[in-house]
Amino acid sequence: MRSAEIKRSTNETVIRMTLELDGSGARDISTGIGFFDHMLTAFSVHGGFGLRLEAKGDLEVDCHHTIEDVGIVLGKAIAEAVGDKKGIARFGSCLLPMDETLAECVLDVSGRPYFVWNAPESLQLGSVGGFDCCMAEEFFRAVAMNAGLTMHLNVRYGRNAHHMIEALFKAFARALRQAVEVSGDAVLSSKGTL
């Protein structure tokens, strides 16, 4: 089973995560931020990833450190679980509707981190259930940089912040599932390595 266990401890957060790429979607998630737990649950369910996560952060300051650091840890777990990338499909994409919202994730498990974010400016304002909306971008950037993903996220349109963020988490899960599927026995690169 392709899996990783990552522990990260700083003056701001203490995080333990186990990720199973070939899991059943089983999960046990606790970050202290209800909406973030809901989003990570959606990631686990819609990607079919096993995810166990306990994060304790300085929520008395705000949600920033907890959310960004979970993104760092998830990115590192993805990189470790994928390993040498031998046989994976490498590319993944998903265009996902959620009510009035249409979100898209396109990614390459390239080993070359790059992140593109296109979303309405309104998604930089306000909060949903203790989750500052602007942290969605920071979370996905942290994942992409630490997993070595080239990732493009687009909210083509939408009004409701909850729907936009949730659609992005689900689209990311589906695109990542597609990209890490084993479809051959060689590294999918003309260079022979990623």
Backbone as a ProteinNet text record, in pm:
[ID]
protein_1_A
[PRIMARY]
MRSAEIKRSTNETVIRMTLELDGSGARDISTGIGFFDHMLTAFSVHGGFGLRLEAKGDLEVDCHHTIEDVGIVLGKAIAEAVGDKKGIARFGSCLLPMDETLAECVLDVSGRPYFVWNAPESLQLGSVGGFDCCMAEEFFRAVAMNAGLTMHLNVRYGRNAHHMIEALFKAFARALRQAVEVSGDAVLSSKGTL
[TERTIARY]
83.9	0	87.7	54.5	129.8	78.6	163.8	119.9	236.8	203.6	305.1	252.5	343.7	310.9	405.1	349.8	428.4	394	497	478.7	553.8	490.3	552.7	517.7	621.3	599.9	675	603.8	664.5	611.2	652	598.7	452	402.5	266.2	170.6	222.6	136.1	207.1	127.3	174.5	79.2	134	50.8	102.1	7.9	36.1	-61.1	-8.9	-94.3	-48.6	-145.6	-121.1	-210.1	-149.2	-221.1	-201.4	-309.8	-305.3	-366.3	-282.3	-331.9	-428.5	-406.1	-490.4	-588.5	-627.2	-718.8	-861.8	-949.5	-1092.2	-1168.8	-1098.9	-1165.9	-1191.8	-1137.2	-1152.3	-1079	-1136.5	-1076.7	-1105.3	-1016.5	-1029.6	-957	-1031.9	-975.1	-1014.5	-915.1	-941.6	-839.4	-885.9	-798.4	-839.5	-956.6	-1008.9	-1085	-1091.8	-1164.1	-1269.4	-1394.4	-1500.2	-1512.7	-1511.4	-1526.8	-1407.1	-1286.6	-1166.2	-1174.5	-1221.8	-1242.7	-1339.1	-1444.3	-1543.9	-1478.4	-1390.9	-1323.8	-1226.7	-1151.7	-1056.8	-1130.3	-1246.7	-1330.6	-1375.7	-1417.6	-1457.4	-1340.3	-1219.8	-1099.3	-1079.4	-1090.3	-1071.2	-1177.2	-1302.6	-1412.5	-1406.4	-1391.8	-1400.5	-1273.1	-1162.1	-1039.4	-1019.8	-1097.2	-1078.4	-949.3	-904.3	-779.2	-807.4	-727.8	-732.8	-660.3	-721.7	-660.4	-687.7	-580.7	-588.9	-507.2	-569.3	-504.6	-543.6	-441.9	-463.4	-374.9	-436.5	-363.3	-404	-306	-329.3	-250.1	-322	-256.3	-296.5	-232.4	-258.1	-383.9	-497.5	-624	-665.7	-602.7	-630.9	-575.3	-479	-427.5	-522.3	-531.5	-628.4	-607.2	-671.5	-665.5	-547.7	-473.5	-373.1	-269.3	-203	-92.6	-139.8	-254.5	-306.3	-335.6	-405.8	-445.2	-323.3	-235.9	-117.2	-27.3	-8.2	81	21.8	-110.1	-172.1	-148.4	-153	-121.9	21.5	114.6	255.1	267.6	205.8	215.2	146.4	29.1	-38.6	46.8	108	195.6	311.8	375.7	487.5	440.2	320.8	266.9	237.8	182.9	156.9	287.8	389.4	519.1	578.6	572.8	629.9	550.9	418.2	334.2	347	363.1	377.5	513.1	612.6	744.9	813.6	866.1	943.4	855.3	723.4	623.9	617.6	681.5	682.6	541.8	498.5	371	248.6	261.4	141.3	99.5	-28.4	-82.3	-24.1	15.8	86.4	-4.5	-93.1	-179.2	-320	-386.1	-524.1	-599	-728.8	-810.8	-953.7	-1020.4	-1161.1	-1230	-1342.1	-1430.7	-1553.9	-1577.4	-1676.3	-1779.7	-1908	-2013.6	-2057.5	-2092.9	-2160.4	-2259.9	-2384.4	-2490.8	-2453	-2438.6	-2411.9	-2265.4	-2180.1	-2035.1	-1983.7	-1882.3	-1811.1	-1662.2	-1598.5	-1457	-1378.7	-1250.5	-1164.7	-1027.4	-977.6	-840.2	-772.8	-657.9	-575.9	-436.4	-380.7	-250.4	-161.4	-34	71.4	160.1	174.9	263.9	404	456.4	576.6	705.7	694	814.8	862.3	793	825.6	708.6	719.6	605.8	577.5	450.8	403.9	256.2	210.6	72.7	8.4	-110.1	-188.5	-326.2	-372.3	-500.2	-581.6	-699.1	-792.7	-928	-966.8	-1094.2	-1145.8	-1276	-1331.2	-1263.6	-1245.6	-1185	-1264	-1393.1	-1476.1	-1428.1	-1353.4	-1305.7	-1186.1	-1142.2	-1037.5	-1097.1	-1229.2	-1296.4	-1382.1	-1403.2	-1496.8	-1444.5	-1532.7	-1495.9	-1617.6	-1589.8	-1693.3	-1655.9	-1735.3	-1712.5	-1573.7	-1520.3	-1386.9	-1273.3	-1306.3	-1208.4	-1208.1	-1100.7	-1090.8	-1082.5	-1171.9	-1180.5	-1047.6	-970	-842	-744.4	-770.5	-680.7	-693.6	-799	-809.8	-690.6	-661.3	-546.8	-416.4	-398.6	-274.5	-259.5	-369.4	-365.8	-321.4	-386.3	-354	-213.3	-169.7	-31.7	67.7	43.6	131.6	134.1	18	12.6	95.7	70.9	140.6	291.8	337	480.7	548.9	482.5	544.5	525.9	425.9	405.7	481.2	529.7	594.8	494.4	378.7	273.2	275.3	252	210.1	58.1	-1.3	-145.2	-209.1	-315.3	-394.8	-534.7	-578.5	-712.6	-790.2	-909.7	-994.1	-1135	-1189.9	-1333.4	-1387.8	-1448.7	-1495.8	-1605.6	-1692.4	-1792.7	-1852.2	-1911.5	-1974.4	-2000.8	-2088.3	-2120.7	-2101.7	-2137.6	-2136.3	-1996.7	-1934.8	-1797	-1786.3	-1882.3	-1881.3	-1877.9	-1963.5	-1969.8	-1840.1	-1784.2	-1660.9	-1545.4	-1528.4	-1417.8	-1438.6	-1559.7	-1586.1	-1567.5	-1611.3	-1593.3	-1444.6	-1361.9	-1218.1	-1156.8	-1195.4	-1142.8	-1181.7	-1305.9	-1351.8	-1284.3	-1269.5	-1202.6	-1057	-991.1	-853	-844.7	-935.9	-936.1	-950.6	-1044.2	-1069.8	-951.9	-893.3	-778.9	-658.2	-634.7	-521.4	-541.4	-663	-692.2	-656.1	-696.8	-668.4	-518.1	-447.1	-303.5	-219.5	-260.5	-178.2	-218.2	-320.1	-358.2	-240.6	-215.6	-109.4	-164.8	-101	-150.6	-43.5	74.5	182.5	291.4	410.4	520.7	646.6	631.9	747.2	710.5	812.3	789	744.1	631.6	572.7	642.4	761	838	937.2	949.6	1048.8	1190.3	1206.6	1338.4	1372	1269.1	1290.1	1285.2	1264.7	1257.8	1171.3	1116	1038.4	1097.8
-118.9	0	124.3	219.2	344.3	437.4	462.1	542.7	621.9	715.5	797.1	839.3	848.4	902.7	1018.7	1135.5	1257.7	1321.1	1364.2	1439.9	1571.3	1678.7	1810.9	1888.4	1943.9	2018.2	2149.9	2259.9	2392.8	2463.9	2587.9	2668.2	2705.7	2685.7	2725.3	2606.7	2492	2376.2	2245.3	2145.3	2007.1	1922.8	1853.7	1781.9	1639.6	1544.7	1403.8	1363.6	1306.9	1266.8	1132.9	1048.6	927.5	934.6	918.1	921.9	789	731.2	608.3	637.6	637.2	666.2	558.8	436.2	325.7	286.2	381.1	355.9	343.9	328.8	312.6	442.4	547.7	671.2	678.1	581.5	584.2	705.4	767.5	891.5	913.4	989.9	1036.1	1169.9	1277.9	1410.7	1506	1573.2	1672.2	1784.7	1903.9	2020.5	2132.5	2120.3	2229	2332.7	2313.5	2406.3	2322.3	2335.2	2248.2	2244.3	2359.6	2363.2	2298.1	2315.5	2254.6	2102.5	2053	1908.6	1858	1933.8	1899.1	1892.7	1988.3	1989.9	1873.2	1843.3	1731.8	1597.8	1590.8	1471.3	1455.4	1564.7	1559.4	1513.7	1563.5	1521.7	1370.5	1319.3	1176.7	1092.7	1130.2	1054.4	1055.7	1173	1184.7	1140.1	1133.8	1079.6	933.5	881.6	744	725.4	832.2	828.2	802	716.5	703.1	821.2	886.5	1004.6	1006.1	1000	1020	1144.3	1238.4	1366.8	1420.6	1457.2	1532.2	1655	1771	1897.4	1984.3	2032.3	2127.1	2252.3	2363.2	2487	2602	2714.7	2835.2	2906.7	2839	2895.1	3018.4	3042	3166	3286.4	3262.7	3369.8	3384.4	3280.8	3266.8	3130.2	3105.8	2973.7	2956.1	3063.4	3063.6	2952.6	2948.7	2854.2	2710.1	2680.6	2543.9	2500	2582.4	2545.5	2534.6	2632.6	2628	2509.5	2484.2	2375	2237.9	2223.8	2099.1	2082.2	2190.5	2184.5	2139.1	2190.1	2148.9	1999	1952.8	1811.5	1722.4	1762.2	1683.1	1675.2	1786	1783.7	1687.7	1691.2	1599.9	1454.1	1430.4	1294.5	1243.6	1328.3	1289.3	1252.3	1338.2	1312.7	1180.4	1155.7	1031.8	909.6	919.4	804.9	769.2	868.3	843	779.5	812.8	752.4	793.2	695.8	726.4	755.1	753.7	786	681.7	569	464.8	410.9	416.4	359	446.1	562.4	644.8	715.3	746.6	816.3	956.4	1015.5	1142.9	1265.2	1269.2	1385.2	1356.2	1459.5	1445	1574.8	1563.9	1684.7	1653.3	1755.7	1741.3	1876.6	1876.4	1992	1954	2026.6	1981.3	2089.1	2056.6	2151.7	2132.9	2240.9	2235.2	2351	2318.2	2418.1	2525.1	2650.3	2758.7	2770.6	2687.1	2697	2592.6	2630.8	2535.6	2553.8	2449.3	2455.7	2352.3	2380.4	2295.5	2280	2158.3	2130.4	2050.9	2098.1	2028.2	2019.6	1896.9	1883.6	1780.8	1795.5	1707	1672	1543.3	1498.6	1497.3	1616.6	1637.5	1642.1	1667.6	1693.4	1837.2	1914.8	2056.6	2139.8	2189.6	2261.8	2393.7	2411	2536.8	2546.1	2666	2681.9	2801.5	2778.6	2885.3	2885.3	3002.6	3018.7	3124.4	3086.7	3181	3162	3260.6	3254.1	3395.7	3410	3543.9	3612.4	3741.8	3820	3805	3777.7	3761.9	3645.7	3551.4	3436.9	3473.7	3597.6	3646.7	3711.4	3718.3	3790.4	3695.9	3731.6	3659.6	3525.7	3452.2	3321.2	3230.5	3099.6	2997.8	2905	2902.2	2809.8	2815.4	2934.8	2949.3	2934.6	2916.6	2902	3031.4	3109.7	3232.3	3194	3249.3	3209.7	3226.1	3327.9	3350.4	3234.7	3151.6	3040.4	2924.1	2921.1	2815.1	2822.7	2941.6	2958.6	2920.4	2961.2	2930.8	2780.1	2713	2568.9	2496	2525.5	2454.2	2488.2	2610.3	2644.9	2561.4	2548.9	2469.7	2323.8	2268.8	2130.6	2116.3	2202.6	2192.2	2204.1	2300.9	2323.2	2206	2146.9	2039.4	1901.2	1885.4	1758	1753.5	1868.8	1873.8	1863.9	1928	1926.4	2054.1	2042.1	2156.3	2153.4	2257.3	2254.4	2387.2	2375.9	2491.2	2472.9	2570.1	2569.1	2689	2662.2	2768	2755.2	2864.6	2871.2	2948.4	2876.3	2941.9	3042.8	3006.1	3099.8	3043.8	3132.1	3092.2	3215.1	3201.3	3311.5	3272.7	3150.9	3106.4	3054.5	3116.1	3079.6	2932.7	2883.5	2743	2652.5	2680.4	2598.7	2607.1	2725.7	2741.8	2663.5	2677.5	2608.6	2457.7	2413.7	2269.2	2209.5	2280.4	2231.3	2218.4	2310.8	2302.5	2180.8	2155.7	2039	1909.2	1901.2	1779.9	1763.4	1873.6	1866.6	1824.9	1878.1	1839.9	1690.5	1641.1	1498.8	1411.4	1444.5	1363	1369.9	1488.7	1502.4	1426.4	1435.6	1365.2	1214.1	1165.8	1022.7	974.3	1050.8	1015.9	1013.1	1111.3	1124.6	1016.8	969.4	871	726.6	708	572.1	505.2	380.8	304.9	255.2	297.3	264.2	199.6	180	119	71.3	51.6	5.3	89.2	203.2	291.3	432.7	514.8	656	723.9	794.1	855	988	974.8	1092.2	1053.3	1138.1	1110.7	1121	1188.3	1198.4	1071.5	992.7	870.8	890.7	1014.5	1043.8	1167	1175.8	1294.1	1348.3
0	0	0	-85.7	-92.5	16.9	115.2	228.7	284.4	370.8	437.8	572.7	668.3	800.3	825	847.6	864.8	998.7	1069.7	1193.9	1177.3	1220.1	1211.4	1337.3	1400.8	1523.6	1516.1	1537.6	1542.1	1666	1685.9	1796.4	1774.1	1649.4	1615.5	1599.8	1556.3	1531.5	1564.4	1597.4	1609.9	1526.4	1426	1329.3	1311.8	1314.1	1281.7	1172.6	1064.7	953.6	898.2	866.6	788.9	665.8	548.6	421.2	350.7	304.6	225	88.3	-15.1	-149.1	-197.1	-154.4	-198.5	-89.2	-9.2	101.2	53.4	147.7	117.8	140.6	175.2	213	362.3	437.8	583.9	639.1	740.7	789.4	936.5	995.9	1133.9	1136.9	1133.2	1109.1	1221.1	1278.1	1382.3	1372.4	1333.2	1324.3	1418.8	1478.7	1561.1	1480.9	1349	1260.3	1187.7	1229.3	1178.6	1027.4	964.3	818.7	749.5	804.2	747.2	759.8	873.2	888.4	781.5	756.1	654	515.8	484.8	354.5	339.6	444.9	439.7	433.2	495.6	483	338.1	275.2	133.5	46.9	75.5	2.3	15.4	135.7	160.4	89.3	104.1	45.8	-106.3	-165.5	-311.6	-382.7	-309.3	-367.3	-335.5	-239.6	-195.8	-118.1	-51.1	23.7	172	233.4	377.6	439.9	536.8	597.3	747.2	823.5	967.5	999.6	1068.7	1093.3	1228.9	1305.5	1428.9	1421.8	1425.1	1420.1	1537.8	1609.7	1718.8	1684.1	1671.1	1632.5	1721.5	1697.3	1777.1	1727.7	1741.9	1693.9	1771.5	1888.2	1960.8	1884.1	1794.6	1707.2	1589.7	1507.2	1398.6	1334.9	1222.9	1160.7	1065.7	1038.8	931.7	948.4	1063.1	1080.2	1069.9	1128.8	1125.4	982.8	907.3	771.3	680	684.3	598	634.2	762.7	803.6	770.1	778.2	732.5	582.7	507.6	364.2	339.4	418.1	406.6	432.6	540.3	578.4	475.6	426.1	323.7	197.3	159.2	42.1	58.8	174	201.3	202.2	256.7	259.8	119	33.8	-105.3	-174.5	-159.9	-223.9	-176.7	-46.8	7	-37.7	-36.1	-72.3	-219.8	-305.3	-449.2	-479.2	-399.3	-414.8	-544.8	-618.9	-740.3	-862.2	-843.1	-946.6	-1058.2	-1038.7	-1140.4	-1163.4	-1288	-1327.7	-1309.9	-1244.1	-1222.1	-1351	-1359.3	-1476.1	-1489.2	-1379.1	-1368.7	-1380.6	-1477.5	-1499.3	-1449.2	-1398.5	-1355.5	-1371.9	-1395.9	-1407.7	-1366.8	-1318.1	-1281.1	-1291.6	-1358.8	-1365.2	-1284.4	-1174	-1077.1	-1046.3	-1061.8	-1026.1	-881.8	-818.3	-688.9	-684.5	-705.8	-715.4	-817.9	-775.8	-872	-910.6	-851	-867.6	-964.6	-1041.9	-1126.9	-1100.7	-1047	-1010.4	-1089.9	-1107.5	-1190.1	-1125.4	-1128.3	-1086.2	-1196.8	-1240.5	-1338.6	-1279.4	-1273.9	-1209.1	-1277.1	-1246.8	-1297.4	-1178.2	-1150.4	-1043.1	-1102.5	-1125.4	-1206.6	-1127.1	-996.5	-918.9	-932.7	-1016.8	-1036.7	-984.5	-861.6	-803.8	-874.6	-908.3	-966.5	-932.4	-901.1	-855.1	-922.2	-980.3	-1042.6	-977.4	-936.6	-866.6	-938.8	-983.6	-1044.4	-976.8	-897.2	-825.3	-806.7	-786.9	-765	-646	-656.6	-547.3	-418.1	-430.7	-310.5	-223.9	-282	-205.3	-117.8	-122.6	-33.7	91.6	97.4	206	288.9	411.9	496.9	545.7	612.7	665.3	662	668.6	674.4	788.8	894.3	1004.5	1065.2	1087	1145.8	1046.6	919.8	811.9	731.8	741	661.4	514.4	432.4	291.6	217.8	254.1	187.4	210.2	309.8	341	243.7	164.4	62.7	-32.6	-80	-170.2	-101.6	22.8	95.1	118.5	150	171.8	45.3	-65.8	-189.6	-240	-217.9	-254.7	-173.4	-43.7	42.9	-1.5	-37.6	-86	-213.2	-310.9	-439.7	-423.7	-345.1	-329.3	-259.7	-162.9	-85.1	-146.7	-233.3	-302.5	-435	-480.8	-611.6	-725.2	-707.1	-808.8	-890.9	-1019.5	-1099.8	-1091.5	-1032.8	-1009.1	-1046.5	-1125.7	-1164.6	-1106.2	-1027.1	-968.9	-1021	-1068.7	-1122.4	-1068	-1018.8	-995.9	-1114.7	-1206.8	-1329.8	-1299.6	-1204.3	-1153.9	-1026.5	-950.1	-824.4	-739.8	-640.5	-550.4	-404.5	-369.1	-231.3	-195.5	-94.1	-57.9	-16.5	59.7	100.5	-23	-119	-240	-320.6	-333	-412.4	-349.8	-218.4	-151.1	-154.7	-126.9	-127.1	-265.8	-368.4	-505.3	-539.1	-489.4	-513.4	-443.9	-319.5	-247.9	-317.8	-363.2	-431	-567.1	-641.3	-771.6	-754.4	-651.6	-622.6	-591.6	-510.2	-474.2	-597.6	-684.1	-803.9	-901.1	-918.2	-1008.9	-954.8	-823.8	-764.6	-774.9	-748.9	-762.4	-903	-1003	-1142.3	-1168.3	-1116.6	-1144.4	-1077.8	-960	-888.2	-918.1	-1001.7	-1041.1	-1111.9	-1078	-1144.5	-1276.8	-1386.4	-1520.2	-1607.5	-1552.7	-1630.2	-1537.5	-1591.6	-1506.7	-1523.1	-1590.4	-1611.5	-1569.6	-1550	-1522.3	-1650.8	-1645.9	-1765	-1796.5	-1857.3	-1895.3	-2003.9	-2105.4	-2210.6	-2157.4	-2042.5	-1979.8	-1900.9	-1869.4	-1792.3	-1643	-1600.7	-1457.5	-1434.7	-1316.2	-1275.4	-1147.6
[MASK]
++++++++++++++++++++++++++++++++++++++++++++++++++++++++++++++++++++++++++++++++++++++++++++++++++++++++++++++++++++++++++++++++++++++++++++++++++++++++++++++++++++++++++++++++++++++++++++++++++

